[in-house]
Amino acid sequence: MKILIFGIDGLGKDSLEKLGLSKLAKRMERGIVSNPKIHNIISRGWPEVYTGKNAFQIGTFYQSPELKNGSICPTNKTGLNYVKCKFKDEYLLWNRLNDYGYKVGLFTIPTISEPEQVNGFCVAATGAGRINNRLSEQDFYPKEIVRELDISNVDLGLRMGYGAYLPDSIQDLETTTNKHIVDYFDLLNKLVDKMPVDVCFAASRFVNEMATKFIGLLNDNPKNSFDIKLKKAVLGLCSNFDSQLDCFINKVKPQHLFVVSDHGLGRLNYELNLNQFLYEANLIKKSPKFSNWKDILRPLYYYSKRKIFRKKIGVILPKYNLDNSSFFSIGFTNVIYLNDDRFSGKSYSNSDREKYLISTIKELNIKAKNDGVENLIRFEQNYVKSSLFPSPDIVCKIATGITNSERRKHTLCQQEFMFEKFFKEGFYGEYSGCKTEDTIASYLGDNSDMINFKNLTNVYDSILKIAESEKK
């Protein structure tokens, strides 16, 4: 194989070390290892790798506001299908590689929820937009390849948390996750055997799932027997993944190997609720507790599910009236939007808008100082604007170890980890880990002089330079 691009969601310096991926670390050390810049909290990441454009250029934010039936609603439908509305198909990485004459294999790249019709093969990322669904021929291109594969009991999603897979015990976690690892590499091996390609771009969310749930445990030296047993199990799963990946790379013997992530992952210290901060600053209002019959029944539903039927279910989230706001935030991002005529607010002249933003940012930073959290959150204006999508107006610079989950009633809540309770009551996707800026890009091959990993978008250019040089 000429080029192998292996994407590992959530791989950073910290998660690489804490998850014990020693074989991968040693391999990468033989080449170039860099920390490309990316707006890691707001960006989806993977579109930057396959388009060469960042989130502020094409709108591939992790979540973004949109008007739906006249109301402001968050949407995370900002993957490949969204990209294709803003970006020409011929410039997508795999289409450029096809134009160079390479056969290309795409395998479960996050944000690609439907198979691409490439000269080669494609398996859509069943973990992107779909939760724990079995594979079907609709996930493959060409569909005919499915006839030669047994996919009857294959699930490549591996999403853990409320609404998805919730392990009942450590043994259940080990059995299910080991099956996922075996299924993943078994299918990938079979595909490259049956449909040999020149370039393979495969990606996995395994590290992201392990780190977001367990990096808080792996950072510590647990004292109780349950946590000690769980830590050993998690490290065993990570060792299995590390070995299987190592075997796959050895098998295909790529002339050029790229290992790239979309963000790193580290210990989650605080959960942030930016909208609560805006509420306390009188910039947004809370929704009425009982505005319709659903609001009356919802607490009863949650209580009965949890207490009577012993189901694992999350808490009722604080609700804010985004439509009746001056500014608002969208969860799991670190940005704030002015509610103007792009949404349900009024229009502003350029000068009035600028004055309002400057004065609001000043007020927010004063409030952060008065609240004693100025070392954790700080507000700046975003000057990157676009006519293609609603651009954020304010960026909240947050310290490492904080995520804007908007699940808590207070602005900042310190996170505590109780892993035995984790199995009994269930958990959210981000339990003990959150995004960090130690994103990784690595290259191993003979053309190091062609590599530029300054920004994550430069990975796209570097891959194409290598491909073009091999073509000659």
N, C-alpha and C positions, 0 to 999 in steps of 0.2 A: 504494500500500500504506500502511495506517495505521501499523503498527508492524513493524519488523524487529529481531529479537533475533539477533545473530550471536555465537555462543560460540566462543572460540579457546582450546583446551586449551593451557596452558603459557604464555599471554601475560602477561608482566610488563614492568616498565619496562626491565629489562636485556635480555630477549629481544627486545622491540620494537626497541630500539636496535641490538643486535648483529646481528640478522637483517636489518636495513636495511629495515624495513617503513615507509618514509617517507610513502607516500600515506595509509596508515591513521593514522599518527601525526599528520599535518597535519589530517586530518578530525576526529579526536578532540579536538584542541586547540581546535576551534571550539565545543566544548560543555563539559560537566562531565567531568572525569577524576578518579577517586578510587581509593583503595587499601583496599577493604573487608577487614575482619578475617575470618579463617577459620583453623581448626585445619588448616593446609594440608597437613601431613605425614600426619595420620591420616585426614582426611576425603576422601571421593570427590569432593566439590566440587559436581558438577552436580546431585545431588539437593537441595542447599541452594537452588539457583536455582529449581528447579521445585516445591519443596514449601514453602519458607520456613522450614524446620526444619534445625537443624545436626546434625552426626553424633552428638553426645552426646544428642540428643533422640530420634532415630529409628534410630540404630545403623548409619548408612551409612559405616562405616569402610572405609579402603582395603583392609585385611585384618582379619579377626576370627577368634578361636578358636572352634571348635565341637567337641563330642564326636561322634566317628564310630567306631562299633563299639567303644566304650569307651575310645578314645584321643583325645588332644587333637590336632586338625588345624587348620591355617590354611585359611580360605576367603576368596575375594574375590567371592563371590556376594552382593554387597550393593548391587546396582543397583536398577533400577525394580521388578523382580519381588519383591525383598526389601522395598522400600518399601511395596508394596501390602499386605503382611501387617501393617504397622504404621500405615498412613496411609490415610485414606479417599479413594477415587478422585475424589470430587467436588471435592476441594481441590487436586488436581494443577493446575498452572498452565494447561495447555491446556483442561482441562474447565471451569475458572473462566471462561476467555475464551470458550469455546463458550456457556456460560450467559449471557454478556453479549450474545450474538447474533453473535459474530465467527466467520468461517471461519478455521481455523488450519491452517498447514502445519508439519510437524515433519520435520527433515531431519538424519539421522545425529548425533543428540545422544548423546554418550557415556553409557553405563549403560543405554540403552534398546535392548535386544537383540531385542525383538519389536515389530512395529508396533502403535501405539495406534489404536483405532477412534475417530477424531475426526471432527468435521464439517469436512472439508477433506482433507488427505492426510498420510501419514506414511511415511517411509523409516527403517527401523531402522538403528542404528549397527553396521555390519558389523565395525567395529574393536573392538567391545565384546563380549568373550567368544568371538569367533570370529576366527581369524587367516587372512587372505588367502583368504577364500572368495569366489567370484564371487556377484554378486547373483542372486536368484531372485524369483519372484513372492511367496514367503513373507516377503520383507522389506518388502513394500508394503501399504499400505491406502489406498484400496481396491485389491484385486488387479487389477481390470479395467484400471487405468491402465497396467499393464505391456504390454498389447497394443498400445499406441500408442508404446511406447518400445523402443529397441534396447539391451538390457542384456546381450547375449551375451558381451561381453568387458570388462565393467565391474567393477572391484574397488575399493571405496572404503575398504578397511581400512588400508592403508599402515602396517603394523607392521613395524619393522625390529629384528632381533636373532635370537639363537639360537631355533630353533623357528618362525621366521617368515621374512620376506624378508631375505636377506643379499646385498648387491650384490657382484659380482665385481670391479668396476672403477668408476672415476669416471664413465665413459661409461654404464655400466649403471645407476648411481645416477641420472644425469641423465635417461636415457630413461624409466625406470620411474616416477620421481617426477613428471616433466613430464606423463606420461600420466595419472597420478593426479589432478593439478591440473586438467587439461583435462576428464577424466571427471566430476570432482566438480562443477565449475561448469556444464558442459554439461547434466548431468542436473538440477541445481537450476534452471537457466534454463528447461528444457523443462517441468518440473513447474509452476512458477508461471505459465507461459504457458497450459498446458492446463487447470490447475485453479486459477484466481486465488483468492487468499486475502486476508483483511484483516490477518492477523498471521502472520508467518513466523518460526519459531524454528529456525535452522540452526546447525550447529556443525561444527568441523573439528579434527582432531588433527595437522594438518600442522606447526604451529609446535612442538608438543610433540616430534614426531619429529625435526625438524631441530635443536632446541636440546639435547635430551638426548644426541644423538650429537655435535654439532659446535660447541656454544657455547664449549668449551675452545679450539678452533681459531680461532673468530671473535674471541675475546678477545685473541689473540696476533698478533704480526706474524711469520708463518712465514718461515723462512730457506731451507729446502730446496724444490726445484722441485715435488716432489709435493704438499706441503702448500699451496704457493702456488696450484697448479692446483685443488686440492680446495676451498680457500676461495673462489676465484672461481666455481666450479661451484655451491657451496651458496648463495652470495649471489645467483647468477643464478636459482636455483630459488625463493628467497624473493621476489625481485623479480617473478617470474612470478605467484606466489600473490597478492602485494600488488596487482598490476595487475588480475588477474582479479576479486578481491574488490571493488576500486574500481569496476570496470565494472558488476558486479552491483548494487552499491548505487545507482550512478547510474541504472541501468535501472529499478529498482523504485521509486525516489524515495520512500522512507518519510517520513511526516510526523514519526515519532519513531524514532530509531535508538538501540538499546542495543548496545554491544560489551562482552562480559563474559568473564572467564576463571575457571578453577577454582583456579589457583595460578600463580605466576611460575616462572621457571627461570633458574638461574645456574650458574656454573662449579662442578664437583664437585672438591673438594679432598681429602676423606677418605672412605673407606668404613668404616663402623662395624659392629661385630658385638656387639650388646647381649647376646646370649646367652653369648658368650665372656666378657664382663665379669661376667655373673652366675655363670658357671662358676668364674672366678677368685675370686669372692666366696663360693664354696661354696653357692650357692643353686640350682644346677641341675647335672645330671650329663650327661656325654656318652653317646651311644648306643655300645654295643659295636661295634668295627670289623667284626667278623664274627659277626653274630647269626643270619644265615640264608644260604642259598646265593646269594641275589641280591647280598649284600655281597661275596661272593668273586668273582662274575662281573663285577660292575660295573666295577672298575678295568680288567679285561681288555677289556671292551666299549669303554670310553672310549679306551683306548690304541690298540686296533685301528682304531677309527673315525678317530682323529686321525692316527696315524702310518702305518698300512697303507693305509687307503682314502682318506686325505687329505680327510676330511669336516670341516666346521666344527662343532665341538661344544664346549660349555662344560666347566668343571672340575667335579669331584666336590665338593659342598658339605659343610661341616662339619655333623655331625648331633648333635642334642642330644635327650635323653630328657625331653620336656616332661611326660610323665606322672609321672616320678620327679623332681619338682622342687618347690622351695618357691615360686619365682617363675619366670616365663618371658616372653619377648618373641615377637612375631610380626613377621616380616620386612617391611621397607619401611614400618614405622610407628615412632613414637618413644615407645611406651607399653609398660608392663610389667603383667602380671596376677599376682595372688596365686593360686596353685593351691589353691583351697579346694573346698567341696562343689559349686560350680558346674561343676567339672571333675572331676579324679580325686583331689583332696586332701580334707583333713578340714574339718569345720565349725568356725567360730569364733564366740564371742559378740561382740557389737558392741565391747565394751571391749577384749577380747583382740585383736581384729582391728586396732583403732586403734593399740594399743600396738605391735603387731608391725610395722605399716606405718611408724610414726614411727621406730622403732629401725632398721629396714632402710634407710630413706631416709638416715638419719644415717650408717650404715655405708657406703652406696654413695657418698655425697658425700665421706666421708673417704678412701675408696679412690681416687676420682677425683683428689683433691688429692695423695695419696701417689704416684699414677701420673703426676702432672704434666699432667693433662688437664682440670683444673677449669675452664679457660677455654673448653673445647670441649663438655663435657657436664656437666649439673647435674640433680639429681633432685628432683622435687616431688610431693606427693600430689595425686591427682585426687579432688575432692570431688563431682563430678557423677555421680550414680548413676541407674540405671534398672532397673525390674523387667521390662522388655521384652527385654533383651539383656545379655550379660556386659559390664559397664563396666570399663575399665582402672582400675587402682589407683594406678599411679605413672606420671608423665609425665617423660620424659627431655628436658630443654630442651637442644637441640643448636645449635651455632653454624652460621651460614650456610655452605653448601658441604659439608655432611655428609649422607650417607644411610645408613640402617641396612639395608644389603643382605644382611648375614649370609653373604656369600660368602667372606670371608677368615678365616684361622685365628687372626688376632690381633684385638684389640679395635679398634684404629685403624690403618688403612693409608693412606698418602698415595697419591693417584691419579696415575698417569702416562699420558700420551696418546701413542700411536704410531699415527698414522692410516694409514700404508702397511701396517703389520701388521694393522690393523683390517680391511682388505679381504681379506687373505690368510687370516687365522685366524678371522674372525668376531668377534662382540661381543655383550655383553648390552645390554638395552634402555637402561639408564642408563650411558652410556659416559663422556661428559665433562660432563654436566649433571645437576643435581638440583633438587628443588623449593625455591622461595624464597617469601618472604612478600610480595613486591611484586605481589600479585594486582591485576588491573585491572577496574574497572567504569566505563563511559563512557556518557553520554547526550547526544544532540544533538537538540534540538527546542525547542518554545515553552513547555514546562511545567516548567522547571528547578526551580520552587518546590515541586514535588511529589516531587522526587527525594531519596532518602536512601540513601546507599551506605556507611553506617557499618560494617555487617556484610554478608557475602555473602548472607545470608538476606534482607536488606532489598531486594535486587534484585527479588525476588518481589513484595513489597509495592508497590514503585515502578512496576513494569510494570502491576499491577492498578489502581493509582490513575490512571495515564495512560489505560488502557483504559476505565475507568469514566467519566472526564471526556469522552472522545471519544464514548462512548455517549450522553451527554446532549446 
